[in-house]
Amino acid sequence: MAEETNMSTKTTKRLVREGDFVAEVDVDLLEAEGGWAPYLSIGDAYRLDEVREALRSGDPRRASRLASRVYRLMPVTA
């Protein structure tokens, strides 16, 4: 029989930057005893990749459907 592992989740935000855009994506970090904790679920990892691809292709509207917020970076002149 397999041993049960105590696992907990913690919601956090990850930033994805591509070019002039930054997306704020809510993800769940999975924490378990031993191993390589904390880590992302496969679904959250794929969502981060999808957001990155949307930003890379210049489609902030598609990225905003997957992320909580999308920002455009602008340089500040001093």
C-alpha positions in Angstrom: 0.0 0.0 0.0 1.1 3.5 -0.7 1.8 5.8 2.2 -0.4 8.9 2.6 1.5 12.1 2.3 0.5 15.3 4.2 0.0 17.9 1.6 -1.0 21.5 1.9 -1.5 24.3 -0.6 -0.6 28.0 -0.4 -2.0 30.5 -2.9 0.6 33.0 -4.2 1.3 35.1 -7.3 3.8 34.6 -10.0 5.0 37.3 -12.4 5.5 36.5 -16.0 7.4 39.1 -18.0 7.7 39.1 -21.8 8.8 42.3 -23.6 6.8 45.3 -22.5 4.2 43.2 -20.6 4.0 41.7 -17.1 1.2 39.4 -16.0 0.3 38.6 -12.4 -0.9 34.9 -12.2 -2.4 33.3 -9.1 -1.0 29.8 -8.5 -1.2 27.3 -5.8 2.1 26.0 -4.3 1.8 22.4 -3.2 3.8 21.6 -0.1 4.5 18.1 1.0 6.9 16.4 3.4 10.1 15.5 1.7 10.8 15.7 -2.0 11.1 19.0 -3.9 8.4 21.0 -2.1 7.0 23.5 -2.7 6.0 23.0 -6.3 3.3 23.9 -8.9 0.6 21.7 -10.1 0.8 20.7 -13.7 -2.3 22.8 -14.5 -0.7 25.9 -13.0 2.6 25.3 -14.9 0.7 25.0 -18.2 -1.3 28.2 -17.4 2.0 30.1 -16.8 3.3 28.8 -20.1 0.1 29.9 -21.9 0.3 33.4 -20.3 3.9 33.7 -21.4 3.0 32.6 -25.0 0.1 35.1 -25.2 2.4 37.9 -24.0 5.2 36.9 -26.4 2.8 37.0 -29.3 1.5 40.4 -28.3 -2.0 39.3 -27.2 -2.6 40.9 -23.8 -6.3 40.2 -24.1 -5.8 36.5 -24.2 -3.2 36.7 -21.3 -5.7 38.7 -19.2 -8.2 35.8 -19.4 -5.6 33.5 -17.8 -4.0 36.0 -15.4 -5.4 38.1 -12.7 -3.7 41.3 -14.0 -1.7 42.3 -17.0 0.6 45.4 -17.1 2.4 47.2 -19.8 5.8 48.5 -18.8 6.9 52.0 -19.8 10.3 53.4 -19.4 10.6 56.5 -17.1 12.8 59.4 -18.3 14.7 61.1 -15.6 
